[in-house]
Amino acid sequence: MSISTTPRALPAGLPAPAVEPLTMPYWDGTRAGKLVIQRCRGCGKFQWGPEWVCHRCHSFELGWEEVAPRGRIWSWQRPHHPVHPALGGFGPYTIVLVELPHADDVRMVGNLLCPPDAPVTIGAEVEAVFEPHDEVHPPYTLVQWRVVT
């Protein structure tokens, strides 16, 4: 896990994520260089994405916990067309679905920091890289992923 000091994976000009009470613990965690996800106080299971109710036992008693910022690639794709005007001329890029083995194997989507034509291996170990975007208001930090070598 690291806070990125290298050139950013995404260009400036992307919209800031929606900040709402439900997701604030996640975004506060990313700003601090931590991966924080929900855990049910009823059944003890982790879940992602943020919800008001547990996906498994339907409890409303959800908390947030820091988890290991490491996982493995479960799936991936490589978009070639921009999904936002700020991404014009930016592709292709690689998106991965990362499974978190230390958090009940929940899966999160993120960008894989790699050349646009790099081979991707299902099951490869990855670690989080926290990419700050301080130029927007409010500032935010994205979780990107890189293969552990």
ChimeraX attribute file (.defattr): number of C-alpha atoms within 10 A of each C-alpha:
attribute: neighborCount
match mode: 1-to-1
recipient: residues
	/A:1	17
	/A:2	12
	/A:3	17
	/A:4	17
	/A:5	10
	/A:6	7
	/A:7	8
	/A:8	14
	/A:9	16
	/A:10	17
	/A:11	12
	/A:12	13
	/A:13	13
	/A:14	13
	/A:15	10
	/A:16	15
	/A:17	13
	/A:18	9
	/A:19	11
	/A:20	9
	/A:21	7
	/A:22	10
	/A:23	16
	/A:24	13
	/A:25	19
	/A:26	20
	/A:27	21
	/A:28	15
	/A:29	17
	/A:30	21
	/A:31	20
	/A:32	13
	/A:33	22
	/A:34	23
	/A:35	24
	/A:36	19
	/A:37	22
	/A:38	25
	/A:39	22
	/A:40	22
	/A:41	15
	/A:42	15
	/A:43	14
	/A:44	15
	/A:45	17
	/A:46	25
	/A:47	23
	/A:48	15
	/A:49	13
	/A:50	18
	/A:51	13
	/A:52	12
	/A:53	14
	/A:54	23
	/A:55	16
	/A:56	13
	/A:57	12
	/A:58	13
	/A:59	14
	/A:60	14
	/A:61	13
	/A:62	23
	/A:63	15
	/A:64	18
	/A:65	18
	/A:66	14
	/A:67	16
	/A:68	16
	/A:69	21
	/A:70	21
	/A:71	26
	/A:72	23
	/A:73	24
	/A:74	18
	/A:75	16
	/A:76	18
	/A:77	14
	/A:78	16
	/A:79	13
	/A:80	14
	/A:81	13
	/A:82	14
	/A:83	10
	/A:84	10
	/A:85	10
	/A:86	14
	/A:87	17
	/A:88	12
	/A:89	10
	/A:90	15
	/A:91	14
	/A:92	16
	/A:93	22
	/A:94	21
	/A:95	19
	/A:96	25
	/A:97	21
	/A:98	29
	/A:99	22
	/A:100	21
	/A:101	14
	/A:102	13
	/A:103	21
	/A:104	13
	/A:105	15
	/A:106	18
	/A:107	21
	/A:108	17
	/A:109	17
	/A:110	17
	/A:111	22
	/A:112	29
	/A:113	20
	/A:114	15
	/A:115	10
	/A:116	15
	/A:117	10
	/A:118	11
	/A:119	8
	/A:120	17
	/A:121	13
	/A:122	13
	/A:123	13
	/A:124	15
	/A:125	18
	/A:126	23
	/A:127	21
	/A:128	27
	/A:129	26
	/A:130	25
	/A:131	24
	/A:132	19
	/A:133	20
	/A:134	11
	/A:135	11
	/A:136	12
	/A:137	9
	/A:138	11
	/A:139	13
	/A:140	19
	/A:141	22
	/A:142	21
	/A:143	25
	/A:144	22
	/A:145	29
	/A:146	18
	/A:147	18
	/A:148	12
	/A:149	7
